Amino acid sequence: METERMTAVLNGLLKAEQEAELTNQLRVAVGFGSCMDMIGPGLEILTDIGAVPPDKPKHYDSLHDLDELQQIFAYFFQHGAAAE
């Protein structure tokens, strides 16, 4: 099933690439990214990696270390919201 999904994604990207009109006047960089979501019990995972509740929950646009992960998890957890 995973192979079929990956093939469908790659075929879609190839189709988009083939449909793009190229000219010498424009220069555009386009990046395609993909990821696989993993679902797990958040509190259990954080406990397993040694995370502790932060003093101040905080939102970040991107995460760089365990402290930021702890802060953003607490930020969304206190609002009862999911985060990606």
URTA-V284033 format. One record per residue. SS is DSSP state (H for helix, E for strand, L for the rest). Layout:
BEGIN
SS
SS
END
This chain:
BEGIN
L
H
H
H
H
H
H
H
H
H
H
H
H
H
H
H
H
H
H
L
L
L
L
L
L
L
L
L
L
L
L
L
L
L
L
L
L
L
L
L
L
H
H
H
H
H
H
H
L
L
L
L
L
L
L
L
L
L
L
L
L
L
L
L
L
H
H
H
H
H
H
H
H
H
H
H
H
H
L
L
L
L
L
L
END
